[in-house]
Amino acid sequence: MSHRVELGGRLSRGQGGSLQTALPPRIETGSTSQPTDDHVVRVHRIGALLVAATIAGFGLLGLAGGLEFFSTQGQSVAGLSSNGLLSTVSLLTAAVLLAAAARSGRLVSTVMTVVGVLFLLSALGHFFLLGTDYNILAFEISNIFFSMGAGLVLLLLGTYARVSGRIPHDNPYYLDHHRNDPVQPQQAGLGPATPAEVAAEAAMADAERAAATGLATADQRLRVSAMARVRTSEDRRQVWMSHDLQTDG
């Protein structure tokens, strides 16, 4: 006999041994302060697209102006100094960001972080190269300020919901770093207490990682969406296991 169990319910045994559910309080996803996996991925990808569009526009304007490729005395482009080499580097950087954004949220997060660091290092290095023959990108002080600003923006976007002292334990990046950690005793008996619950926790972590990288199956997306409606780990596990019951039934 199959049992119909509503998502988000807590399973219990009623009279006659039949399965019953006690639904937890419904919690709107917008009321929680922690970002969901889909939101994290959107921030990373949209941020990369905006920065890439800005950098690509600067590069295209420079190449359209027919700038000398290796001139150390750049010409003004959108309020910044540029030459052909800097325009080309800008287009290549934009292409890398676009490719990473198309690939996965986790990859574009890493790429933005790395590119942000490179922008900051470039600003620092060119500060000492201003007015010299080694200034092959034709930097001026305005370029240094722009490079610092762009680098900080990329760092903030790239590390959004990934580097923090208060990352929740259901964050996909936290799960990735702690995947092989031994199971710790849980307070109040709310942790996984049976082999089936331990297996469910592992499957939940895999599904959330897949959702964060855009590689989740339709079933995983459905389960992650259902788990986002509840707050506690116990309720999330019950949602996941209720799905298993429906499938087995």
MOHU-V321662 format. One line per field, one symbol per residue. ss: DSSP state (a for helix, b for strand, c for the rest). psi: psi as a letter, one per 30 degrees, with the letter a starting at -180 (. if undefined). burial: + if it has 24 or more other C-alpha atoms within 12 Angstrom, else -. A space follows every 50 residues. Layout:
ss = ???
psi = ???
burial = ???
This chain:
ss = ccccccccbbbbbcaaacbbbbbcccccaaacccccaaaaaaaaaaaaaa aaaaaaaaaaaaaaccccccccccbbbccbbbcaaaaaaaaaaaaaaaaa aaacaaaaaaaaaaaaaaaaaaaaaaacccccccccccccaaaaaaaaaa aaaaaaaacccccccccccccaaaaaacccccccccaaacccccaaaaaa aaaaaaaaaaaacccccaaaaaaaaaacccccaaaaaaaaaaaaaaaac
psi = kkkkkkkflkklkakgglklkjklkkkkfffkfkkleeeeeeeeeeeeee eeeeeeeeeeeeeffhlkegkfillkjhglklaeeeeeeeeeeeeeeeee efdleeeeeeeeeeeeeeeeeeeeefeffkglffifghkleeeeeeeeee eeeeeeeegkgejlfhklfgkeeeeefgegkkkkkllggflkfleeeeee eeeeeeeeeeefgggkleeeeeeeeefffleleeeeeeeefeeeeeee.
burial = ----+++++++-----------------------++++++++++++++++ ++-++++++++++---+---+++++-+--++++++++++++-++++++-+ +--++++++++++++++-++-++--++--+----+++++++-++-+++-+ ++++++++++++------+++++++---------------++----++-+ ++++++++++++++-+---++-++++++++++++++++++++++-----
